[in-house]
Amino acid sequence: MILVTGATGTVGRNVVRQLLEAHAEVRPVSRSPERAPLPGGPVAVRGDLAEPESLRSALGDVDRVFLFPAAAPLDPFLDVARDAGVRHVVLLSSAAADGESNAIARSHRVHERAVAASGLSWTYIRPGAFMANDLMWAPAVRGDGVVRAPYAQAATTPIDERDIAAVAVRALLDEDRHAHHAYQLTGPESLTVPERVEILGKVLGRSLRFEELDPAQARELMVARMPAPVADAVLGMMARAGSNAPVSPSVQQVTGRPPHTYADWVAHNAAAWGSPSMP
Ligand SMILES: NC(=O)c1ccc[n+]([C@@H]2O[C@H](COP(=O)([O-])OP(=O)(O)OC[C@H]3O[C@@H](n4cnc5c(N)ncnc54)[C@H](OP(=O)(O)O)[C@@H]3O)[C@@H](O)[C@H]2O)c1
């Protein structure tokens, strides 16, 4: 049995879906189990990583866990999981864990160290920027068609959440092969924001325009949505990013197929952009 925490989230929903497609036994977790991770899929059990005792009975027959990096310290949950007989943990971490020191890097390093210290076998999934982050542009795309963002020159290699989940699922289903590996994950192409806006417009058949925001304006908008140290870490990474970001081969190596392109991802999420579903 595989326990999936973060099962209602961007990555976890896809982990649940792909595990079910592989006919694995899955138990999703949510703090609000009335929010089904998947329409028609298994009902989630109630649990909170900040209150590990809430998960003790759900862990009874579990041997593997997909672990969401919740804000709470994970050590108490890991103790309960080990006592319950869990063998292997696949931790959703971040590429930032292996980079410069900032608030994002520090929180993920703390979680990786807790998992390593737990004595359980582990795999770290370290994605860079999610393509899903760009859904914050959906109101602008559906509205005046002007996407506003800072640092026009900064390239990233955004990754489709389905590919992050696919690597996690391989690590859950074949723990011996993936134990004690940390996978740095990227999408297949280095893209700046104006390049992504151009692809969005082409795939959706919409006339979109990019407008560069002053970093101070961008920070003001970001701190309304996330803690200030996280906004500062993101802006700092963008300020230092070059115009060509490195592509990692890990998705291809682990799954045997290339990661989805940005155009694939836009088409897959057509409804979120206010467009009809695409094949
Ligand atoms: N966005 C990026 O570009 C990026 C890049 C690299 C790494 N990351 C990391 O990826 C994570 C975000 O992943 P995501 O987008 O899949 O998440 P998400 O869509 O924001 O969903 C958050 C999930 O975590 C669960 N959760 C939160 N606190 C919990 C707790 N105390 N106990 C149990 N479950 C809890 C929520 O479940 P319920 O609400 O249902 O309980 C929900 O399923 C962050 O840690 C981030 O640092 C993000």
The ligand as an SDF file (V2000), in Angstrom:
LIG
                    3D

 48 52  0  0  0  0  0  0  0  0999 V2000
    6.0730   25.6890   -7.7770 N   0  0  0  0  0  0  0  0  0  0  0  0
    7.3080   25.3900   -8.1230 C   0  0  0  0  0  0  0  0  0  0  0  0
    7.8500   25.8960   -9.1240 O   0  0  0  0  0  0  0  0  0  0  0  0
    8.0910   24.4030   -7.2840 C   0  0  0  0  0  0  0  0  0  0  0  0
    9.3560   23.9740   -7.7130 C   0  0  0  0  0  0  0  0  0  0  0  0
   10.0520   23.0290   -6.9370 C   0  0  0  0  0  0  0  0  0  0  0  0
    9.4930   22.5540   -5.7580 C   0  0  0  0  0  0  0  0  0  0  0  0
    8.2630   23.0160   -5.3700 N   0  0  0  0  0  0  0  0  0  0  0  0
    7.7070   22.5290   -4.1020 C   0  0  0  0  0  0  0  0  0  0  0  0
    6.5440   21.7790   -4.3690 O   0  0  0  0  0  0  0  0  0  0  0  0
    5.6170   22.0070   -3.3320 C   0  0  0  0  0  0  0  0  0  0  0  0
    4.2810   22.3890   -3.9520 C   0  0  0  0  0  0  0  0  0  0  0  0
    3.7340   21.2310   -4.5730 O   0  0  0  0  0  0  0  0  0  0  0  0
    2.2890   21.2490   -5.2250 P   0  0  0  0  0  0  0  0  0  0  0  0
    2.2370   22.4060   -6.1950 O   0  0  0  0  0  0  0  0  0  0  0  0
    1.9650   19.8930   -5.6970 O   0  0  0  0  0  0  0  0  0  0  0  0
    1.3720   21.6100   -3.9740 O   0  0  0  0  0  0  0  0  0  0  0  0
    0.0050   22.3640   -3.9520 P   0  0  0  0  0  0  0  0  0  0  0  0
   -0.7350   22.2110   -5.2440 O   0  0  0  0  0  0  0  0  0  0  0  0
    0.2230   23.7300   -3.3690 O   0  0  0  0  0  0  0  0  0  0  0  0
   -0.8040   21.5090   -2.8700 O   0  0  0  0  0  0  0  0  0  0  0  0
   -0.3800   21.4360   -1.5280 C   0  0  0  0  0  0  0  0  0  0  0  0
   -0.6850   20.0120   -1.0530 C   0  0  0  0  0  0  0  0  0  0  0  0
   -0.0700   19.7640    0.2010 O   0  0  0  0  0  0  0  0  0  0  0  0
   -1.0090   19.2730    1.1160 C   0  0  0  0  0  0  0  0  0  0  0  0
   -0.6180   19.7330    2.4520 N   0  0  0  0  0  0  0  0  0  0  0  0
   -0.1820   20.9690    2.7930 C   0  0  0  0  0  0  0  0  0  0  0  0
    0.1040   21.0090    4.1160 N   0  0  0  0  0  0  0  0  0  0  0  0
   -0.1750   19.7650    4.6010 C   0  0  0  0  0  0  0  0  0  0  0  0
   -0.1150   19.1830    5.9020 C   0  0  0  0  0  0  0  0  0  0  0  0
    0.2690   19.8820    6.9790 N   0  0  0  0  0  0  0  0  0  0  0  0
   -0.4720   17.8850    6.0420 N   0  0  0  0  0  0  0  0  0  0  0  0
   -0.8850   17.1550    4.9750 C   0  0  0  0  0  0  0  0  0  0  0  0
   -0.9850   17.6640    3.7230 N   0  0  0  0  0  0  0  0  0  0  0  0
   -0.6360   18.9510    3.5580 C   0  0  0  0  0  0  0  0  0  0  0  0
   -2.3470   19.8150    0.6510 C   0  0  0  0  0  0  0  0  0  0  0  0
   -3.3430   18.9140    1.0460 O   0  0  0  0  0  0  0  0  0  0  0  0
   -4.7570   19.3180    1.7170 P   0  0  0  0  0  0  0  0  0  0  0  0
   -4.8950   20.8160    1.6040 O   0  0  0  0  0  0  0  0  0  0  0  0
   -5.7590   18.5620    0.8950 O   0  0  0  0  0  0  0  0  0  0  0  0
   -4.6220   18.8260    3.1030 O   0  0  0  0  0  0  0  0  0  0  0  0
   -2.1730   19.7910   -0.8670 C   0  0  0  0  0  0  0  0  0  0  0  0
   -2.4870   18.5130   -1.3840 O   0  0  0  0  0  0  0  0  0  0  0  0
    6.1970   23.1010   -2.4230 C   0  0  0  0  0  0  0  0  0  0  0  0
    6.7880   22.5210   -1.2780 O   0  0  0  0  0  0  0  0  0  0  0  0
    7.2680   23.7190   -3.2520 C   0  0  0  0  0  0  0  0  0  0  0  0
    8.3510   24.2200   -2.5020 O   0  0  0  0  0  0  0  0  0  0  0  0
    7.5480   23.9050   -6.0980 C   0  0  0  0  0  0  0  0  0  0  0  0
  1  2  1  0
  2  3  2  0
  2  4  1  0
  4  5  1  0
  4 48  2  0
  5  6  2  0
  6  7  1  0
  7  8  2  0
  8  9  1  0
  8 48  1  0
  9 10  1  0
  9 46  1  0
 10 11  1  0
 11 12  1  0
 11 44  1  0
 12 13  1  0
 13 14  1  0
 14 15  2  0
 14 16  1  0
 14 17  1  0
 17 18  1  0
 18 19  2  0
 18 20  1  0
 18 21  1  0
 21 22  1  0
 22 23  1  0
 23 24  1  0
 23 42  1  0
 24 25  1  0
 25 26  1  0
 25 36  1  0
 26 27  1  0
 26 35  1  0
 27 28  2  0
 28 29  1  0
 29 30  1  0
 29 35  2  0
 30 31  1  0
 30 32  2  0
 32 33  1  0
 33 34  2  0
 34 35  1  0
 36 37  1  0
 36 42  1  0
 37 38  1  0
 38 39  2  0
 38 40  1  0
 38 41  1  0
 42 43  1  0
 44 45  1  0
 44 46  1  0
 46 47  1  0
M  CHG  2   8   1  16  -1
M  END
$$$$
